[in-house]
Amino acid sequence: MKIHAIHDAGGNITRIIVCPPNAPPAGTAVGPGYFSTEVEAPDIMINAAAPESYQNLVQVLKNFQVELKTESKLVRKNYG
């Protein structure tokens, strides 16, 4: 499962947006000093028919942060 983690510059998550499998890319507006990063969360299972499964997201908020890396690479634009 992919999630969008809304976080500060230290990687501390303040909000999570869940993206269903095969959904088009999502985005959200974030305030100054916050970032939206899409991350893979393969161990997080959410079932819309089982509201108690959303407690898994609460555990992510409590126990995880986004690892921030400064690596970037230049790639050629795709005009196709």
Backbone atoms as SQL, in Angstrom:
CREATE TABLE atoms (id INTEGER PRIMARY KEY, chain TEXT, resi INTEGER, resn TEXT, atom TEXT, x REAL, y REAL, z REAL);
INSERT INTO atoms VALUES
  (1, 'A', 1, 'MET', 'N', 0.845, -1.165, 0.000),
  (2, 'A', 1, 'MET', 'CA', 0.000, 0.000, 0.000),
  (3, 'A', 1, 'MET', 'C', 0.897, 1.236, 0.000),
  (4, 'A', 2, 'LYS', 'N', 0.480, 2.222, -0.748),
  (5, 'A', 2, 'LYS', 'CA', 1.189, 3.496, -0.741),
  (6, 'A', 2, 'LYS', 'C', 0.399, 4.470, 0.122),
  (7, 'A', 3, 'ILE', 'N', 1.143, 5.269, 0.860),
  (8, 'A', 3, 'ILE', 'CA', 0.516, 6.329, 1.640),
  (9, 'A', 3, 'ILE', 'C', 1.234, 7.630, 1.332),
  (10, 'A', 4, 'HIS', 'N', 0.536, 8.716, 1.508),
  (11, 'A', 4, 'HIS', 'CA', 1.163, 10.027, 1.445),
  (12, 'A', 4, 'HIS', 'C', 1.318, 10.484, 2.881),
  (13, 'A', 5, 'ALA', 'N', 2.551, 10.706, 3.272),
  (14, 'A', 5, 'ALA', 'CA', 2.833, 11.181, 4.618),
  (15, 'A', 5, 'ALA', 'C', 3.054, 12.685, 4.548),
  (16, 'A', 6, 'ILE', 'N', 2.274, 13.418, 5.307),
  (17, 'A', 6, 'ILE', 'CA', 2.481, 14.864, 5.444),
  (18, 'A', 6, 'ILE', 'C', 3.383, 15.029, 6.649),
  (19, 'A', 7, 'HIS', 'N', 4.544, 15.661, 6.439),
  (20, 'A', 7, 'HIS', 'CA', 5.542, 15.701, 7.505),
  (21, 'A', 7, 'HIS', 'C', 6.294, 17.015, 7.490),
  (22, 'A', 8, 'ASP', 'N', 7.013, 17.262, 8.592),
  (23, 'A', 8, 'ASP', 'CA', 7.843, 18.453, 8.683),
  (24, 'A', 8, 'ASP', 'C', 9.244, 18.140, 8.164),
  (25, 'A', 9, 'ALA', 'N', 10.138, 19.108, 8.248),
  (26, 'A', 9, 'ALA', 'CA', 11.500, 18.941, 7.727),
  (27, 'A', 9, 'ALA', 'C', 12.286, 17.880, 8.478),
  (28, 'A', 10, 'GLY', 'N', 11.850, 17.522, 9.679),
  (29, 'A', 10, 'GLY', 'CA', 12.506, 16.475, 10.448),
  (30, 'A', 10, 'GLY', 'C', 11.959, 15.089, 10.169),
  (31, 'A', 11, 'GLY', 'N', 10.948, 14.980, 9.292),
  (32, 'A', 11, 'GLY', 'CA', 10.358, 13.694, 8.962),
  (33, 'A', 11, 'GLY', 'C', 9.216, 13.281, 9.875),
  (34, 'A', 12, 'ASN', 'N', 8.838, 14.141, 10.821),
  (35, 'A', 12, 'ASN', 'CA', 7.756, 13.826, 11.759),
  (36, 'A', 12, 'ASN', 'C', 6.411, 13.929, 11.054),
  (37, 'A', 13, 'ILE', 'N', 5.691, 12.818, 11.028),
  (38, 'A', 13, 'ILE', 'CA', 4.425, 12.733, 10.301),
  (39, 'A', 13, 'ILE', 'C', 3.309, 13.386, 11.099),
  (40, 'A', 14, 'THR', 'N', 2.551, 14.251, 10.418),
  (41, 'A', 14, 'THR', 'CA', 1.410, 14.897, 11.064),
  (42, 'A', 14, 'THR', 'C', 0.079, 14.393, 10.512),
  (43, 'A', 15, 'ARG', 'N', 0.068, 13.948, 9.254),
  (44, 'A', 15, 'ARG', 'CA', -1.139, 13.426, 8.622),
  (45, 'A', 15, 'ARG', 'C', -0.759, 12.319, 7.658),
  (46, 'A', 16, 'ILE', 'N', -1.720, 11.432, 7.408),
  (47, 'A', 16, 'ILE', 'CA', -1.515, 10.348, 6.446),
  (48, 'A', 16, 'ILE', 'C', -2.707, 10.323, 5.503),
  (49, 'A', 17, 'ILE', 'N', -2.413, 10.188, 4.224),
  (50, 'A', 17, 'ILE', 'CA', -3.450, 10.016, 3.211),
  (51, 'A', 17, 'ILE', 'C', -3.246, 8.635, 2.610),
  (52, 'A', 18, 'VAL', 'N', -4.289, 7.834, 2.626),
  (53, 'A', 18, 'VAL', 'CA', -4.225, 6.470, 2.112),
  (54, 'A', 18, 'VAL', 'C', -4.586, 6.477, 0.635),
  (55, 'A', 19, 'CYS', 'N', -3.797, 5.762, -0.160),
  (56, 'A', 19, 'CYS', 'CA', -4.036, 5.649, -1.596),
  (57, 'A', 19, 'CYS', 'C', -4.404, 4.215, -1.927),
  (58, 'A', 20, 'PRO', 'N', -5.590, 3.985, -2.485),
  (59, 'A', 20, 'PRO', 'CA', -5.963, 2.622, -2.864),
  (60, 'A', 20, 'PRO', 'C', -5.016, 2.093, -3.944),
  (61, 'A', 21, 'PRO', 'N', -4.855, 0.776, -3.994),
  (62, 'A', 21, 'PRO', 'CA', -4.008, 0.198, -5.051),
  (63, 'A', 21, 'PRO', 'C', -4.531, 0.588, -6.432),
  (64, 'A', 22, 'ASN', 'N', -3.632, 0.808, -7.351),
  (65, 'A', 22, 'ASN', 'CA', -3.945, 1.156, -8.741),
  (66, 'A', 22, 'ASN', 'C', -4.664, 2.493, -8.893),
  (67, 'A', 23, 'ALA', 'N', -4.648, 3.314, -7.859),
  (68, 'A', 23, 'ALA', 'CA', -5.256, 4.636, -7.956),
  (69, 'A', 23, 'ALA', 'C', -4.303, 5.572, -8.673),
  (70, 'A', 24, 'PRO', 'N', -4.827, 6.593, -9.346),
  (71, 'A', 24, 'PRO', 'CA', -3.929, 7.568, -9.963),
  (72, 'A', 24, 'PRO', 'C', -3.179, 8.323, -8.873),
  (73, 'A', 25, 'PRO', 'N', -2.065, 8.945, -9.222),
  (74, 'A', 25, 'PRO', 'CA', -1.301, 9.685, -8.223),
  (75, 'A', 25, 'PRO', 'C', -2.169, 10.729, -7.523),
  (76, 'A', 26, 'ALA', 'N', -1.972, 10.835, -6.244),
  (77, 'A', 26, 'ALA', 'CA', -2.744, 11.790, -5.445),
  (78, 'A', 26, 'ALA', 'C', -1.828, 12.900, -4.970),
  (79, 'A', 27, 'GLY', 'N', -2.422, 13.946, -4.518),
  (80, 'A', 27, 'GLY', 'CA', -1.648, 15.044, -3.970),
  (81, 'A', 27, 'GLY', 'C', -2.512, 15.819, -3.006),
  (82, 'A', 28, 'THR', 'N', -1.887, 16.609, -2.205),
  (83, 'A', 28, 'THR', 'CA', -2.612, 17.426, -1.248),
  (84, 'A', 28, 'THR', 'C', -1.843, 18.703, -1.012),
  (85, 'A', 29, 'ALA', 'N', -2.560, 19.739, -0.698),
  (86, 'A', 29, 'ALA', 'CA', -1.904, 20.999, -0.365),
  (87, 'A', 29, 'ALA', 'C', -1.379, 20.901, 1.065),
  (88, 'A', 30, 'VAL', 'N', -0.174, 21.349, 1.253),
  (89, 'A', 30, 'VAL', 'CA', 0.413, 21.345, 2.595),
  (90, 'A', 30, 'VAL', 'C', 0.791, 22.769, 2.960),
  (91, 'A', 31, 'GLY', 'N', 0.826, 23.036, 4.237),
  (92, 'A', 31, 'GLY', 'CA', 1.164, 24.368, 4.715),
  (93, 'A', 31, 'GLY', 'C', 2.655, 24.628, 4.667),
  (94, 'A', 32, 'PRO', 'N', 3.039, 25.868, 4.934),
  (95, 'A', 32, 'PRO', 'CA', 4.458, 26.216, 4.951),
  (96, 'A', 32, 'PRO', 'C', 5.224, 25.350, 5.952),
  (97, 'A', 33, 'GLY', 'N', 6.365, 24.858, 5.535),
  (98, 'A', 33, 'GLY', 'CA', 7.201, 24.048, 6.412),
  (99, 'A', 33, 'GLY', 'C', 6.836, 22.577, 6.423),
  (100, 'A', 34, 'TYR', 'N', 5.844, 22.177, 5.617),
  (101, 'A', 34, 'TYR', 'CA', 5.442, 20.776, 5.560),
  (102, 'A', 34, 'TYR', 'C', 5.604, 20.243, 4.146),
  (103, 'A', 35, 'PHE', 'N', 5.743, 18.941, 4.049),
  (104, 'A', 35, 'PHE', 'CA', 5.993, 18.274, 2.786),
  (105, 'A', 35, 'PHE', 'C', 5.080, 17.069, 2.662),
  (106, 'A', 36, 'SER', 'N', 4.780, 16.667, 1.437),
  (107, 'A', 36, 'SER', 'CA', 4.006, 15.455, 1.169),
  (108, 'A', 36, 'SER', 'C', 4.923, 14.483, 0.452),
  (109, 'A', 37, 'THR', 'N', 5.108, 13.317, 1.045),
  (110, 'A', 37, 'THR', 'CA', 5.982, 12.311, 0.464),
  (111, 'A', 37, 'THR', 'C', 5.215, 11.010, 0.329),
  (112, 'A', 38, 'GLU', 'N', 5.219, 10.439, -0.875),
  (113, 'A', 38, 'GLU', 'CA', 4.591, 9.141, -1.084),
  (114, 'A', 38, 'GLU', 'C', 5.573, 8.064, -0.654),
  (115, 'A', 39, 'VAL', 'N', 5.115, 7.171, 0.194),
  (116, 'A', 39, 'VAL', 'CA', 5.980, 6.096, 0.689),
  (117, 'A', 39, 'VAL', 'C', 5.252, 4.763, 0.581),
  (118, 'A', 40, 'GLU', 'N', 6.012, 3.710, 0.366),
  (119, 'A', 40, 'GLU', 'CA', 5.477, 2.355, 0.380),
  (120, 'A', 40, 'GLU', 'C', 5.301, 1.929, 1.827),
  (121, 'A', 41, 'ALA', 'N', 4.164, 1.339, 2.124),
  (122, 'A', 41, 'ALA', 'CA', 3.883, 0.823, 3.457),
  (123, 'A', 41, 'ALA', 'C', 3.271, -0.563, 3.305),
  (124, 'A', 42, 'PRO', 'N', 4.089, -1.547, 2.894),
  (125, 'A', 42, 'PRO', 'CA', 3.545, -2.867, 2.576),
  (126, 'A', 42, 'PRO', 'C', 2.935, -3.599, 3.766),
  (127, 'A', 43, 'ASP', 'N', 3.341, -3.255, 4.981),
  (128, 'A', 43, 'ASP', 'CA', 2.828, -3.951, 6.159),
  (129, 'A', 43, 'ASP', 'C', 1.556, -3.315, 6.710),
  (130, 'A', 44, 'ILE', 'N', 1.113, -2.215, 6.131),
  (131, 'A', 44, 'ILE', 'CA', -0.086, -1.525, 6.606),
  (132, 'A', 44, 'ILE', 'C', -1.278, -2.029, 5.799),
  (133, 'A', 45, 'MET', 'N', -2.244, -2.579, 6.492),
  (134, 'A', 45, 'MET', 'CA', -3.447, -3.074, 5.838),
  (135, 'A', 45, 'MET', 'C', -4.646, -2.274, 6.331),
  (136, 'A', 46, 'ILE', 'N', -5.416, -1.743, 5.388),
  (137, 'A', 46, 'ILE', 'CA', -6.626, -0.987, 5.702),
  (138, 'A', 46, 'ILE', 'C', -7.789, -1.654, 4.977),
  (139, 'A', 47, 'ASN', 'N', -8.859, -1.877, 5.705),
  (140, 'A', 47, 'ASN', 'CA', -10.067, -2.454, 5.132),
  (141, 'A', 47, 'ASN', 'C', -11.206, -1.492, 5.424),
  (142, 'A', 48, 'ALA', 'N', -11.751, -0.874, 4.390),
  (143, 'A', 48, 'ALA', 'CA', -12.807, 0.120, 4.576),
  (144, 'A', 48, 'ALA', 'C', -14.029, -0.473, 5.274),
  (145, 'A', 49, 'ALA', 'N', -14.241, -1.780, 5.144),
  (146, 'A', 49, 'ALA', 'CA', -15.381, -2.428, 5.791),
  (147, 'A', 49, 'ALA', 'C', -15.116, -2.723, 7.270),
  (148, 'A', 50, 'ALA', 'N', -13.867, -2.537, 7.697),
  (149, 'A', 50, 'ALA', 'CA', -13.500, -2.799, 9.092),
  (150, 'A', 50, 'ALA', 'C', -12.849, -1.545, 9.672),
  (151, 'A', 51, 'PRO', 'N', -13.662, -0.636, 10.206),
  (152, 'A', 51, 'PRO', 'CA', -13.127, 0.633, 10.713),
  (153, 'A', 51, 'PRO', 'C', -11.992, 0.477, 11.729),
  (154, 'A', 52, 'GLU', 'N', -11.983, -0.622, 12.461),
  (155, 'A', 52, 'GLU', 'CA', -10.907, -0.820, 13.451),
  (156, 'A', 52, 'GLU', 'C', -9.540, -0.950, 12.775),
  (157, 'A', 53, 'SER', 'N', -9.511, -1.299, 11.481),
  (158, 'A', 53, 'SER', 'CA', -8.229, -1.420, 10.790),
  (159, 'A', 53, 'SER', 'C', -7.530, -0.066, 10.645),
  (160, 'A', 54, 'TYR', 'N', -8.274, 1.025, 10.768),
  (161, 'A', 54, 'TYR', 'CA', -7.665, 2.346, 10.675),
  (162, 'A', 54, 'TYR', 'C', -6.753, 2.640, 11.868),
  (163, 'A', 55, 'GLN', 'N', -6.853, 1.829, 12.909),
  (164, 'A', 55, 'GLN', 'CA', -5.924, 1.964, 14.036),
  (165, 'A', 55, 'GLN', 'C', -4.484, 1.714, 13.581),
  (166, 'A', 56, 'ASN', 'N', -4.316, 0.969, 12.486),
  (167, 'A', 56, 'ASN', 'CA', -2.975, 0.756, 11.938),
  (168, 'A', 56, 'ASN', 'C', -2.327, 2.082, 11.557),
  (169, 'A', 57, 'LEU', 'N', -3.120, 3.025, 11.058),
  (170, 'A', 57, 'LEU', 'CA', -2.580, 4.340, 10.701),
  (171, 'A', 57, 'LEU', 'C', -2.186, 5.129, 11.939),
  (172, 'A', 58, 'VAL', 'N', -2.945, 4.973, 13.010),
  (173, 'A', 58, 'VAL', 'CA', -2.601, 5.633, 14.274),
  (174, 'A', 58, 'VAL', 'C', -1.246, 5.120, 14.755),
  (175, 'A', 59, 'GLN', 'N', -1.008, 3.815, 14.597),
  (176, 'A', 59, 'GLN', 'CA', 0.273, 3.249, 14.998),
  (177, 'A', 59, 'GLN', 'C', 1.420, 3.802, 14.149),
  (178, 'A', 60, 'VAL', 'N', 1.158, 4.019, 12.873),
  (179, 'A', 60, 'VAL', 'CA', 2.184, 4.620, 12.013),
  (180, 'A', 60, 'VAL', 'C', 2.513, 6.025, 12.519),
  (181, 'A', 61, 'LEU', 'N', 1.489, 6.813, 12.820),
  (182, 'A', 61, 'LEU', 'CA', 1.718, 8.173, 13.332),
  (183, 'A', 61, 'LEU', 'C', 2.538, 8.166, 14.617),
  (184, 'A', 62, 'LYS', 'N', 2.277, 7.208, 15.475),
  (185, 'A', 62, 'LYS', 'CA', 2.969, 7.145, 16.770),
  (186, 'A', 62, 'LYS', 'C', 4.387, 6.603, 16.665),
  (187, 'A', 63, 'ASN', 'N', 4.619, 5.668, 15.754),
  (188, 'A', 63, 'ASN', 'CA', 5.864, 4.900, 15.778),
  (189, 'A', 63, 'ASN', 'C', 6.812, 5.094, 14.603),
  (190, 'A', 64, 'PHE', 'N', 6.417, 5.869, 13.610),
  (191, 'A', 64, 'PHE', 'CA', 7.263, 6.014, 12.425),
  (192, 'A', 64, 'PHE', 'C', 7.463, 7.465, 12.052),
  (193, 'A', 65, 'GLN', 'N', 8.494, 7.688, 11.260),
  (194, 'A', 65, 'GLN', 'CA', 8.731, 8.985, 10.640),
  (195, 'A', 65, 'GLN', 'C', 9.254, 8.730, 9.241),
  (196, 'A', 66, 'VAL', 'N', 9.279, 9.764, 8.423),
  (197, 'A', 66, 'VAL', 'CA', 9.777, 9.646, 7.057),
  (198, 'A', 66, 'VAL', 'C', 11.287, 9.823, 7.089),
  (199, 'A', 67, 'GLU', 'N', 11.999, 8.888, 6.470),
  (200, 'A', 67, 'GLU', 'CA', 13.444, 9.017, 6.355),
  (201, 'A', 67, 'GLU', 'C', 13.734, 9.983, 5.219),
  (202, 'A', 68, 'LEU', 'N', 14.408, 11.059, 5.538),
  (203, 'A', 68, 'LEU', 'CA', 14.701, 12.087, 4.541),
  (204, 'A', 68, 'LEU', 'C', 16.112, 11.891, 4.017),
  (205, 'A', 69, 'LYS', 'N', 16.208, 11.833, 2.723),
  (206, 'A', 69, 'LYS', 'CA', 17.516, 11.689, 2.083),
  (207, 'A', 69, 'LYS', 'C', 17.735, 12.893, 1.190),
  (208, 'A', 70, 'THR', 'N', 18.975, 13.262, 1.041),
  (209, 'A', 70, 'THR', 'CA', 19.278, 14.420, 0.213),
  (210, 'A', 70, 'THR', 'C', 19.753, 14.016, -1.180),
  (211, 'A', 71, 'GLU', 'N', 19.690, 12.721, -1.475),
  (212, 'A', 71, 'GLU', 'CA', 20.120, 12.271, -2.791),
  (213, 'A', 71, 'GLU', 'C', 19.103, 12.687, -3.847),
  (214, 'A', 72, 'SER', 'N', 19.589, 13.166, -4.919),
  (215, 'A', 72, 'SER', 'CA', 18.758, 13.469, -6.075),
  (216, 'A', 72, 'SER', 'C', 19.564, 13.144, -7.310),
  (217, 'A', 73, 'LYS', 'N', 18.871, 12.867, -8.384),
  (218, 'A', 73, 'LYS', 'CA', 19.613, 12.661, -9.618),
  (219, 'A', 73, 'LYS', 'C', 18.866, 13.342, -10.739),
  (220, 'A', 74, 'LEU', 'N', 19.606, 13.776, -11.708),
  (221, 'A', 74, 'LEU', 'CA', 19.072, 14.442, -12.878),
  (222, 'A', 74, 'LEU', 'C', 18.694, 13.388, -13.889),
  (223, 'A', 75, 'VAL', 'N', 17.464, 13.470, -14.384),
  (224, 'A', 75, 'VAL', 'CA', 17.016, 12.513, -15.394),
  (225, 'A', 75, 'VAL', 'C', 16.476, 13.282, -16.604),
  (226, 'A', 76, 'ARG', 'N', 16.583, 12.659, -17.750),
  (227, 'A', 76, 'ARG', 'CA', 16.128, 13.289, -18.978),
  (228, 'A', 76, 'ARG', 'C', 14.605, 13.365, -18.999),
  (229, 'A', 77, 'LYS', 'N', 14.073, 14.474, -19.494),
  (230, 'A', 77, 'LYS', 'CA', 12.624, 14.636, -19.595),
  (231, 'A', 77, 'LYS', 'C', 12.060, 13.649, -20.600),
  (232, 'A', 78, 'ASN', 'N', 10.843, 13.193, -20.338),
  (233, 'A', 78, 'ASN', 'CA', 10.165, 12.279, -21.230),
  (234, 'A', 78, 'ASN', 'C', 9.076, 13.065, -21.963),
  (235, 'A', 79, 'TYR', 'N', 9.245, 13.316, -23.243),
  (236, 'A', 79, 'TYR', 'CA', 8.297, 14.110, -24.017),
  (237, 'A', 79, 'TYR', 'C', 7.268, 13.213, -24.721),
  (238, 'A', 80, 'GLY', 'N', 7.290, 11.911, -24.438),
  (239, 'A', 80, 'GLY', 'CA', 6.414, 10.979, -25.131),
  (240, 'A', 80, 'GLY', 'C', 5.035, 11.073, -24.667);
